[in-house]
Amino acid sequence: MSRAPRPWWATAIACFCAATVVFLVVRDLMLPEVRDTEVWFGFEVRGFWAIATAPLHWAIFAAGAWAYWTQKPWVWPWAAVYAESIAIGHLVWNLTSPNGGGGFAGLWQLALFSLPALALGFAKPLGGPARGERSAGKSGS
């Protein structure tokens, strides 16, 4: 059975994830003022733990690039969860970090960064019917 051609938006997301890996690796290795801080779930980690956990961010985006490029159906729920964790992380960071902008900044960033999570949550999964649709050959009984 042949796989359907990859949609343009899946290619775009795969390229975005791959470009993000390159950006993060260069940034984390070349810029000491950035390398020494990582943000996880809105909380800043510094020093050794920032350097030690930075490759996890690289791996997350590399896995996303591969999954979208190869059209893995499991990427949909995980991408939506990750996107929403970033949105919530922006709220938490704005409330907890001395570099944050406070509650108002956190709320508008939460709203803005929730849009990709919503789009991913309602989109048609790769290689399958849209949510609520039945695939061909399956009966409703």
N, C-alpha and C positions, 0 to 999 in steps of 0.2 A: 504494500500500500504506500503510495507516495504522499508526502506531506504537502499541505497547501503552501503556496508561496508566502514568505514572511511579509506581513503588512508593513507599510512604510513607517508607521509610528513605532512598531516593535524594533525596526532597524534604528530609528532615531533614538529610542530609549537605550538600546544596546550601545550605540556610539556615544551617547551622553555618559553612560556609566564607564565606558572605556576611557573617555577623555578625563573623567573625574579621577580615575585611578592614576593616570599620568600626572595630572595637576597635584593630587595629594602627595604622591611620592616625591615629586620635585620640591614641593613646598615643605614637606616634613624633613627632607634631607638637606635642603639648601638654606632655609631661613631659620636661624636659631631662635629668634623671638617667637616664631610660630611653633617650631618643633617642640618646645618645652611645655606646651599646653594642648590638651585634648579635651573635648567636651563629650560626655556620655550621659544621655538622658537628662541633659540640662545642667549637669554638675561638672565643673572644671577639675581635671586631674593634671598635675604638674610634675615636672622633673622626670625621674625614672619611669613612673607609671604612664606618663604621656608618651614617652618614647617607646615603651614596651607595648602599649595598646594601639598605637597608630597603625601598625600593619593590619589590625582587625578591620579598621575602616577601609583600607585598601582591598582586603579580601571580600568584604561585603559588596563593594561596587564591582569588583572583578567577577564575583558570582552572578550579580545582576546582569552584567554585560554578556556573559556566557549564556545565561538562562534565556534572556530575550533573543539573543542571536540564534540559539538552537530551538527556540519556541517551546520551552518547558512549561507545561500548564501550571505547575506549582508556584511559578514566579508571581502570579497575580496576587494571591492572598498575602504572601510574604512581602511583596513590594508595597502593598497598601498598608500593612502593619508597620513596616519600616518608615514609610513616608509620614504616617501619623505620629510615630515616636519622635521623629524630627520636629514636627509641629509642636508637640507637647514639650519637647526639650527646649524649644525657643521660649515658651512661656516660663518654664522653670528657670532657665538661665537668666532671663530678664528680671525675675524676682529674687534670685539668690546670688548672682554675681555682682561684685562691685563695678564691673564693666557693663552690666545690664542697664536697660532703660526704664525699668519699673513695670508696673502692672499694665498701663495702657499700651506700651510698646509690646509687651508680651502677648496681650490679647489680640492685637491686630496681626502680629506675626503668627500666632496660633491659627487665626482665620485664614491668612494667606497661604501658609504652608499646609493647611488641611485640604486645600483644593486638589493637589495631586493625589492625595490619599483617597479622596472621594471619587475622583476620576478613575483611579485604578480599581476601586471597590465596585464601581458600576459598569466597568468595561467588559467587553466580551473576552473571556479567557482565550489564550492561544490554543488552537487545536480543538475547540469545543464550542458548543452553542452558548449563546448569551444566557445570563441568569434567567430562569423561568421558562426558557424554551426547551423543547424536547429535540434530541438529536434524531436523525433519520433512522428508521428501523426499530425504534423502541416504542412499545405500546404504552398507552396511558393506564392500563389496568394492572 
